[in-house]
Amino acid sequence: MSKSRRGLFAAGLTAAVIGSIGVVSTLNAGAEQIPESTVPAVAPADPGPAEGGEPPVEDPPTNLPWGQRPQEIQTGRDGASSGALKAAGLDAAAPDASGEEAEEEYAPKGRSSRTGVLKKETTTVVPPEPPSPTPTAAAARPTVHFLYNVGSQAAVSDGAYANLTISKPVLARSDYHTLAELAVQSADGAQIVEVGWNVDRVVNGDDDPHLFVYHWVDRKPTCYNGCGFVQYSGNVRPGDTLPRDNTKRFGIQYYNGAWWIAYDTEWVGYFPEWLWPTVDFSKTGLVQVFGEVAAATASPCTQMGNGRDGSDMTAARVGSLTYLNGPAAEMHIRSTSDLYTVTRMSARTFRYGGPGNC
């Protein structure tokens, strides 16, 4: 059923001291710091297509990445919780229209590449319920620590899809987010398109899992659910609440000048190729799927996945990773912290997560 929807846009990122852990020769390499680099405090305005450039993209591929014809998802009332959606067997719901509006800054977001991960950065963003009600001047730019469980593969393809367990992990009051995502990237990891679910009070205003999209240009972050994203579906939008304790397909496919985003049984929208004006980003060179926690400390109490260790048979999963016009999936897996673990189940599937330092 179609209805009018309101997407939630993000608050955010001013950034940055960047660290990395090396993973060039092995995916279990130890942590190493890299030289500082500065990220702009404000994301640049969308340049838009050049005058006389390509016309806007209007139609997605006929079939979803997994070969099925699109069908409208089953939606709940605006403001329905992830628990209510699960109980009713529904696929998504728009946030309550009375919720928080977008803020001027952009929420922090981590990334992983072939040569390392974004390990930490500074930000002016403070979680909605910080441990101290009145931050001091010294605490005005807290450090955000990023922790990951990652499956990755160098793969030239038109995109990828995977099954992700949608959970409602506990997000500690001092932390920023916990999420799971699929990311298609250029070979050097500088250009990225992401889709997944996140629990992020800064972005969404509550503790439920929400659909999100994101992209990076020349290793520079943009923002959640906007910054050039073009909405296509009249039924499901980035920012919508998703059903907890469920498994859904998430996909990204390059088609007709754009990176299209698929969720469950619908095309959601796309990132047009003009968002990457200086490079040809029309094929993947690297595909990654991962859980990510953004925290106020390197030993957070925030859960990843569904809060269960990757060794637990009931832990959250990344399943059936598949490439479009690409190689057979053969993921390498790694964890960047002892607090969260990964268990390989097959070349395409792994369990991951953990309770954090609690």
QUIBELZI-V430473 format. One record per pair of residues at least 12 apart in sequence whose C-alpha atoms are under 7 Angstrom apart, sorted by the first residue. I is the first residue (numbers start at 1). J is the second residue. If there is no record, write none. Layout:
I	J
I	J
//
This chain:
1	72
1	74
1	75
2	234
2	235
3	234
3	235
5	94
6	94
6	95
6	97
7	237
7	238
7	239
7	240
8	102
8	204
8	239
9	102
9	203
9	224
9	225
9	226
10	102
10	103
10	106
10	107
10	203
10	223
10	224
10	225
11	102
11	103
11	104
11	105
11	106
11	107
11	202
11	203
12	105
12	106
12	107
12	108
12	125
13	41
13	105
13	106
13	107
13	108
13	123
13	125
14	40
14	41
14	42
14	105
14	106
14	123
14	124
15	39
15	40
15	41
15	121
15	122
15	123
16	38
16	39
16	121
16	122
16	123
17	36
17	37
17	38
17	120
17	121
17	122
18	36
18	37
18	118
18	119
18	120
18	121
19	33
19	34
19	118
19	119
19	120
20	32
20	33
20	34
20	116
20	117
20	118
20	119
21	33
21	116
21	117
22	115
22	116
23	114
23	115
23	116
24	114
24	115
27	332
27	333
27	334
28	334
39	220
43	222
46	227
46	228
48	274
49	274
61	255
64	262
65	161
65	251
65	253
70	265
70	266
71	265
71	266
72	265
72	266
73	91
73	265
73	266
74	90
74	91
74	92
75	90
75	91
75	92
75	93
76	90
76	92
76	93
77	93
78	93
78	94
78	95
78	96
79	93
79	94
79	95
79	96
80	93
81	208
81	241
82	208
82	209
82	241
82	242
82	243
82	244
83	243
83	244
85	243
86	243
86	244
90	243
91	242
91	243
92	240
92	241
92	242
92	243
93	240
93	241
93	242
94	240
94	241
95	240
95	241
100	205
106	223
107	125
107	202
107	203
110	146
113	189
114	188
114	189
118	146
119	145
119	146
120	143
120	144
120	145
120	146
121	143
121	144
121	145
122	141
122	142
122	143
122	144
123	141
123	142
123	143
124	140
124	141
124	142
127	174
127	175
127	176
127	202
128	201
128	202
129	173
129	174
130	173
130	174
131	174
143	296
144	294
144	295
144	296
145	294
145	295
145	296
145	297
145	298
146	292
146	293
146	294
146	295
147	292
147	293
147	294
147	336
147	337
148	290
148	291
148	292
148	293
148	335
148	336
149	290
149	291
149	292
149	334
149	335
149	336
149	340
149	341
149	342
149	352
150	288
150	289
150	290
150	291
150	333
150	334
150	335
151	288
151	289
151	290
151	331
151	332
151	333
151	334
152	287
152	288
152	289
152	331
152	332
152	333
153	286
153	287
153	288
153	330
153	331
153	332
154	285
154	286
154	287
155	284
155	285
155	286
155	287
155	326
155	327
156	283
156	284
156	285
156	326
157	283
157	284
157	323
157	324
157	325
157	326
158	253
158	254
158	283
158	284
158	324
158	325
159	184
159	252
159	253
159	254
159	284
159	323
159	324
160	251
160	252
160	253
160	322
160	323
160	324
161	249
161	250
161	251
161	252
161	321
161	322
161	323
162	249
162	250
162	251
162	318
162	319
162	320
162	321
162	322
163	247
163	248
163	249
163	250
163	318
163	319
163	320
164	247
164	248
164	249
164	317
164	318
164	319
165	245
165	246
165	247
165	248
165	316
165	317
165	318
166	197
166	244
166	245
166	246
166	247
167	209
167	244
167	245
167	305
167	306
168	208
168	209
168	244
168	306
169	303
169	304
169	305
169	306
169	307
170	302
170	303
171	302
171	303
172	301
172	302
174	296
175	294
175	295
175	296
176	200
176	294
176	295
177	198
177	199
177	200
177	293
177	294
178	198
178	199
178	200
178	292
178	293
178	294
178	304
179	197
179	198
179	199
179	291
179	292
179	293
180	196
180	197
180	198
180	290
180	291
180	292
181	194
181	195
181	196
181	197
181	289
181	290
181	291
182	194
182	195
182	196
182	288
182	289
182	290
183	195
183	287
183	288
183	289
184	284
184	286
184	287
184	288
185	284
185	285
185	286
185	287
186	281
186	284
186	285
186	286
187	284
187	285
187	286
190	217
190	218
190	219
191	216
191	217
191	218
191	219
192	215
192	216
192	217
193	214
193	215
193	216
194	213
194	214
194	215
195	212
195	213
195	214
195	250
196	211
196	212
196	213
196	250
197	209
197	210
197	211
197	212
198	210
198	211
198	212
204	239
208	241
209	241
209	242
209	244
210	239
210	240
210	241
210	242
211	238
211	239
211	240
211	241
211	242
212	224
212	225
212	238
212	239
213	225
213	238
217	276
225	238
225	239
228	271
229	270
229	271
230	269
230	270
230	271
231	268
231	269
231	270
232	268
232	269
233	267
233	268
233	269
236	268
237	268
248	264
249	263
249	264
250	262
250	263
250	264
251	263
254	282
257	272
257	273
258	270
258	271
258	272
258	273
259	271
259	272
291	304
291	305
292	304
299	357
300	356
300	357
301	355
301	356
301	357
301	358
302	355
302	356
303	354
303	355
303	356
304	353
304	354
304	355
305	352
305	353
305	354
306	353
307	353
307	354
307	355
308	353
308	354
308	355
309	340
309	341
309	352
309	353
309	354
310	341
310	342
310	343
310	351
310	352
310	353
310	354
311	343
315	351
315	352
315	353
316	351
316	352
316	353
317	350
317	351
317	352
318	349
318	350
318	351
319	348
319	349
319	350
320	348
320	349
321	348
321	349
329	347
329	348
330	347
330	348
331	347
331	348
339	354
339	356
339	357
340	353
340	354
340	356
341	353
341	354
//
